[in-house]
Amino acid sequence: MINGISSAISALKVFQRKMSVSANNIANIRTQGFKRSRSSVQEVPPGNLSTSSGISQVGRGTTIGSISQEFSQGSFETTSSPTDMAIGGDGFFVLRSPDGGNSYTRDGQFQFDSSARLVTSSGHVVQGWTLDPTTGEIQGAIGDIALSSFTSSPQETTVMTNIVNLDSRAQDNSAGANGLAAAWDGDNPDQEYIAGNAHAYRTSTKVFDGLGSEHDITVYFDKTGTDSQWEYMVTSLPSEDARPAATGDNLGLLARGILQFTDSGTVSNMTMEVNDGTGNWTPAGFANGRFAFQADFRGAADGSSQMSAQLDFGAFYNGSNWVNGARSSTQYSSPSNTAFSSADGYGPGDLLSVATSSGGVITGRYSNGEVLNLYQVAMAKFNNPAGLQKTGNNMYAQTTQSGDAITGQPRTNGMGSIVGNALEQSNVDIGKEMVEIILLQRGFEANLKVISTEDEMLGSMMDIMS
């Protein structure tokens, strides 16, 4: 009889512990990144009993075998915070604890602290890789994700594009060889650097120097005395021309050349000469199949402030011929116009917002229109995630049972992807937990009945003996 009571008591203890597990699951049903705990139950090794047929075994109750987590995927809930992240698939976010060790979590509710570090609510710093702003290449080892600057550096212009149509019906307004460049008067006291009737068309483009300041580069066009041939010149404002040698009429006069068109109106040839600022003309350099001109808006004595920009009319030289791109300058019988004008480069910009891609790349959007790569979030996985130890605050620590963390980039080596502006919710199934509670309650009551019955039997025996 005592064995029966002992077995029932062991069951009561198991049901109490299983109830604690279910209660904790239900308590965390709205905890982001929470993983449901599951308890396994094992039979206590039975005892030996002598019977008429020999040695038999009789059960001695039950006990909790283990309590582990189920790492099934939880549902996603969209949020308005750009620093919130959810993991779709396997893996954990990697965190640096205040003591310098690593912790791991599925809870992606992050924010920037006063030191511009991406942290959890408990101050653990999210780990990742610094990226090259333009190429997105990883730089260095895993470290803290922390914004070192809220301003994007300026980028100097390297390519200036002007796609124009030049009216085939135009006349030669500046007769003579290089008549257009000869009509330029860079030191005109009235700032009338070229007469309005000395050219057929002009177009201006904003470019950026190495410090991010904007400047106007204007290209003038005029037809020559040869059919389907145009001369052009590249100029800046004389007041902004800081070339050390620039003087007199040559202030602001940067380059000149010839554009030759076919009978069908497409570019067939191009030349360019550059001016050193004194009227000394030399053949222009070549880069990526395009001619390049030089400008200097800052006037550094060592020449370090000089910038070189390729001039793109929509055609490039492939080594033997000029090839027109899908969008190229033309000479058609229609008014001259600029179909497209742009320059790469940009000025400095202030950080406006951040966003996270599915690959875990955190990008910054700046006031100058640029979107630059900042960091890539690191992830970790374990051979046995059920062996991780809970440390509170929705975090885990690795153990010998879990194995060492295997770190990597999202969407590689079995790692999941990152969903920005979202949080993973608990994977607790409330219906399943409620059924479990009902079964635990009935099992608890049944074992109480066993104890009550055993007690009555013992009482009857005591009555007989008395």
N, C-alpha and C positions, 0 to 999 in steps of 0.2 A: 504493500500500500504506500509505503514511504516513497518508493521509486516512482509511483504514479504521480504523487504530489510534486516530486522533484522535476519530473518531465514537464508537468503543467506550468510550474514556476519558471522553468527555462523558456517555455513558449511565451509566457507573459512578458518576460524581459525582452525577448526578440520582438514581440509585437509593439512594445513601448519604443524600442529603438527604430523600428520600421516606421512607426507613427511620427517619430521625430524627423526622419528623413523626408517623409511626405509633407509634413508641416513646413519644413524648410523650403521644399520645392514650391509649395503654394505661396509661402511668404515672399518668394523671389520671382513670382510670375511676371512682374513688371520691371525686373532688374535687367538692364541691357547687358547682353553678352553672357548672361547666366546659363550654366549648363546643368540640366537635371541630374540629381544624384540617384543612384540605384543601389539597393542593398541586396546582397545574395545571402541565402540562408543555407546552413549545412547541418546535417545530423550529427549529434554528439556521438563519439565512438561508443558502441553498445558494450554492455557488460556480459560476461559469461555466466551461464546458469546451468546447473546440473539437472538433467531430466532423465526419465526412464530410458530414453533412446540415446543418451549420451550428453555431450556438452552442446547447449544451444545459446543463442544470444538474445538479449532483451534490450530494447532501446532505453536511452537515458535522457531523451529530450533533444533540443535543438539549440543552435547558436548562430550569431551573425558571422558569415564567412568573410565578407568584405563590403565596403561602401565605396563606390566609384562613380565617376561622372560619365554621362552620355554626351559625346561631342557631336551630336547631330546638328544640322543647320537650323538656326532660328530664323524667323521671318524678319524682313527689313521694315523699318519705319522711317519715312522721309522727314528730314529736319531742315531748318532754315540756316543752320550753322555750317559754313564752308569747311570748318576744321573737323566736323564729325565724319567718321569713316566706319564702314562695315566690311567684314571679310566674307566674300562669297566663296565657300569651299574650305579646304583645310588650311591650318596655320594659325599663328598668333602674332599680335604686335609685340615688338621687342621694346622693353622699357629699361631705363637705367634707374636703379633705386638710389635713394639718398646716400646709402652706405657704399655705393659704387658697384654693387652687383647687378645682375640682370633679373628682371621679372618678366612675365608674359601675360597677355590678356587678350580677350576677344572683345572687350568693351572699348569702342573707338570714340568715346566722348572726350575729345581733346580741346584744348584752348591754349592760346599764347599767354605766358605769364609776363610779369613786369620786366623780365630780362629777354623777352622775345623768344623764349624757348617753348616748344610745343610740349605740353605736359598734360597729365591726368589731373583729376580733381584732388588727388593726394600728393601731387608734386613730383611724380615719377616722369622722367623725360623720355619722350618718344625717340627712338633711334632710327637712323637712316643714313643715306649717302648724299654728299654734296654733289650737284650736277653742274656741268658746264652750261652757262645760261643759254647758249645758242645751239650747241650740238646735242645737249642732253647726255653727254658721256659722263660716267661715274668718275669722280675724283677722290682718291684717298680711300680710307677705311671707314667702317661704320662708326658713327658718332652721334652726338646730340643734334637734333633738328632745331636750329636756332637761327632766326633771321639776324644777320650781321649788319644789314643796311636796309632801309626802307626806301632807298632811291636807286634807280637803275642808272648805270653809267651811260654817257652819251656814246654814240657810234658815228664815226666820220663817214661821209659819203664816199663810196668807191665806184658807183655806177650811176650815171645820169641818163635817163631814157627820154627821148623826144620822138614820137611817131607823128609825122606831119604829112600833109598833102600840100604840094607846091603847085600853084596854078600854072599850067603849061602855057597859058595865054599871056603871062607876065612879060614885062619888058626889062631890058638891062638899064638899071638906074644908076649904076656906078661903073662907067665904062673904064676899060683898061685892065691890065693884069693886076689881080688882087685889088681891084678898085674898091671893094667893100671895106677891106681893112684899111686902105689908104684914106677912106672917108671918116675914120674914127678920130675923134679929138678928145683924148682923155683928160686934158687939163683945161678944157673950155671953161672960162670964168662964169658963164651963164648956165653951166651944167647941161648944155645941149651937146651931148657927146657925138651925136650923128644926126644929120639932117633927116627929116621925115621922108624926103623924096629920094634918099640915097639907098634905100633898100625896098624890097618887095614885101617882106614878111619878117616877123620876129616872134619868139616865144620864150617865156621865162619859167624857171624852175627853182624851187627852194632846195638848197643843199645845206649840209651841216659840217662845221669844222670839228676838230678834235675835242673841243670843249663843249660841243653841242649847240653853238650859236648858229642861227639861221642866216643865210646869205642868198641873194638872188644871182643866178647865172642866166644870162640872156644870150640866146643864139639868134643871130641875124642872117637872113637869106636874101640873095639877089641873083637874078639870072645873068649869065654871062652872054657873050656874043655868039657862043656855040650852042647849037640846038640841043635841047634836053640836058643842058649842063648848068649847074648852079654853084655859086660860091657861097660860103658861110663863114661866119666868125663867131668865136665864143668869147664872151665878155663878162666882167663883173663890174660892180659900181667902182669907179676910180677911187672914191673916198675910202673904200674898203680894201683896196689892193695894197697889201703890205709886203710885197716882194721887195727885198732890199735894193734891187737894181732898178725897179720900175720908176720911170720918170717921164715927164712931158706927155706927148701925144700917146705914148704907150701905156699909160696908167689904165688899168682895167682891161687891156687887150691881151687875151690869153692865148688864143689859137685861131687858125684860119685853115680853110681847105676847100676841096672841090667835091661835089656830089654829081655823079653821072647817072642818068636814067636810060633805060632801054626805050624803044619805040612804044612798048606797051605800058610804060610808066613805072617800072620797078627799078630799084637800085642795081646798077651794074658795076660801079666802081666808086672809090672814095679815097681821098688823100687828106693829110693833116700836117700842118707845121705848128710848132709852139714858139711863143715869143718869150724871151727872157726878161722882158720889161724895158729893154734898151733899143728894141727894134731889130735885134739879132734873131733870125728865124732858123730853126733846125727841125729836121724830121721828127715827128712825134713817135713816142714809144708805142709798143703793141702789147695788148693783154687780152687773152681769151677771144682773139679774133676781132678786137676793137681797138681803135686808137684811144690814147689817154692824154688828157691835158692836165696842167698843174696850176694850182692857185694857192695863195698864201694870204690868210686873213688875220694872222696874229704877228707875223714879222719876227720870229725868233732869230737871234743872230746866228745860231748854228744851223739854221735851215730846217730844224726839226718840226716846225709848224706847217711846212709845205704839205699840201695834200694833192693826191693824184686821183683823178676820176676818169673812168672810161666813158666815152660818149657813144651812146647806143641809138642809132637811127632805125633799128629793126633789122639790120643786115650784119653779117659777120663774115670774116675772111677765113676760109677753111684750109688755106695754104696754097691754093691755086686759083680759086674763084670767090667772088662775093656771093653769099647765099642769103636770100631773103627769108625771114622767119614768117610765122603765121600772121604776125602783126608787124608790118614794115612801112617805112615812109614811101610815098608815091609822088608821081607827077601826073596828075589828071587834069582834065579841062573843067575844073570847078574851083571856086574860091579857096585860097590857101587857108588852112586851118590846122589846129593841133588835135589829133585824135586821142592822144594819150601822152601824159607827161608825168614823170615821177623820178624820185631819187631815193636810193637806199640811205641808211643812216637815220639817226634820230637824236633828239636832244635828251637831257636828263629828265627823268619822270619820277613821280611819287607813287608808292605802292597804294593801289586802290582796293584790291581784293586778292584772295588766293582761291585756288580750286585744286581738286585732286582727281587724277585720271584713274582708269581701271588698272593701270600698271603701277599705281601708287606714286606717280610723279606729281609733286606739288608745284604748281606754277603760280607766278605772280602777274597780275594785270596792272599796268602802270598808266599814269596820266598821259604819257606820250604815245599811248596806243600799243606799246609793246607788251607781248606776253612771253615771259622768260621762265626757263626751267630753274627751279631752286633746289629741291631735294627729291629723293625717292625713298619712300618708307620701306624699312627693312621688315622682313617677316621671318618666322621660325616655325619649324615643325619638329615633332618628336616621333620616334618609332612606336612608343606606347604612351599616348597622351593621357590615358586613364591612370597612369602612374604619377602624374603631376600632383604636387601638394598645394592645396588652397592656402593662401596667405591673407585673405581678406581683401576688401576693396576691389573685388572682381579680378584678382590677380592670382597667378600661379608661380610656383618655383619648381625648377627641375629637380629630380631625385634620381637615385640609381635605378629605380624601377622605370622611370620615363625614358632614361637614356639621355645623352647629350643633345643640346639644341642644334638643329641643322638650319643655318640661316641662309637666306637667299632673297631674290627679288620677287615681287608678286608675279604670278602667272608663269613661274619657272620652277622646275624640279618638284612638281606636285603641289606648289603653293597656290592658294586661291587668288582671286582678283579682289581689287579694292573698289568699293562703291562709295563715292563721295556724297556729302549731304544726306547721310543715312546712318542709322544705328541698328545693329542686330539685336533683336529682342530675345527674351528667354525662350528656351525650347521646351518649357514645361507645358504639358497637355492637361488642362484643368479637369477635363472629363475623366481621363485615365487616373489622375490622382484621387478624384472623388470616389471612383469605384474601388481603388486600393484602400482608402480609408474605411469604406463600408465593410470590405472583406476583413480588414484588421479588427474592426470593432466586433464582428461576428466571431472571429477566431479568438479574440480576447475573452468574449463572453463564454464561449464553449470551454475554454481552459479554466475559467473561474468555476464553471459547472463541474468540471472534473475534480477540482480541489474541494468544492462543496460536497460532492458525492463521496470522495475519499474521507472527508471529515466525518460524514454521517456513518460511514462504515466503521471508522475507528471508534466513534462514539458508541455504536452498538456493541462492538467488541468489549469496550470498557464496561458497559452495563452488564454483560454476561459474567465478566471476570469479577465484578463487584457483587 
